[in-house]
């Protein structure tokens, strides 16, 4: 759940875990490209297969689109049930269902 936001970033918290996404003053021009050096994507345990499916169903309404739709939900392999989502800035998250 988003906890805070400011002009150059935002923070998200779930229980004791939190993530801060922020751009500093030394950022070079141009958008994020997950295939360049740096962070490709973040992966999260996302509960049951049904919960992953619910998140995917709601994702579009929150600015996220499904990557690898032709292979979803097994884009990571036949035993790996996950959703790969990308936001408008090109950031990718992998939401992994429980085994």
N, C-alpha and C positions, 0 to 999 in steps of 0.2 A: 504494500500500500504506500502510495506517495506520502512522504512525511513533510517535505519542504521543497520549495523551488525559489530560484532567484534568476536574474538575467543570464548568468553564465552557467547554470546547472540546476540539478535537483537531487534530492535524496529519497531513497525508498527503504522501508523497514518492514520486517516480518519477525516478530519476537525479538530475539537477541541479535539477529543478523540484519545488516544494513549495507546498502551500496550507495555510493555517491558518484554521480556522473557530472563532470565539470570541465569546462574549457577555460584554460588560463589565458593571460594576456599575450603569450608567445605563440599562439596558434597560427599556423601558416594558412594562407587562403586555400580554399577548396574544401569540398565535402569529404566526409568519411568514406573510405572504400575498404570493405572488410577483406579484400584480397591483397591489400598492401601490407607491408610489415606493421606489426602492432597487434591489437586485439582482433581476432577473427570473429569470435562469438563467445557468449557466456552460456553455460548449460546449467539447468536447474532440475532437481527432482520436482515433479509436478503432480504427484499423487497417482491415482488410478488411471487406467485408460479412459474411462468415462470422464474423469476430471480434465484430462488433456483435451479430449474432444470438446468439452464445454468451453474451455479457454479458446480453442481454435474458432469455435462458432461465434464467440464474442469479440475476437481480436480485431476484425475489420472495423467495428464500431469505435475502436480505440486507436486507430491509425496503424495497425499492424497487418501485414499481408503474409500469406502462406508461401514459403519457398518450397521448391521441389514438389509441387502439387501432384505431379504425375506419379510420384513414388511414395506419397504420404499415406499412411503414417510409418512406413518402413524405409524411409530415405537413408537411414543410418545402418541398414542391414535387416535381414528377415527376422531377427530376434530382438531388434531394438525399436520399440514403439515410442515414437517421439514426434513432436511438431517443431519445425524450424520456421520461425517468424522473423520478419524484417520490418523495421519502421521506415518512415519517409526519409530519415537521415542515413539509412543504410546499415543501421545497427541490427545485428542478428542475435536472437536467443534460441536456445534449444530447450524444449520442455520435455523431459524424459518421464515416461510412465514407470511405475513400479514393475519389477520383474514378475 
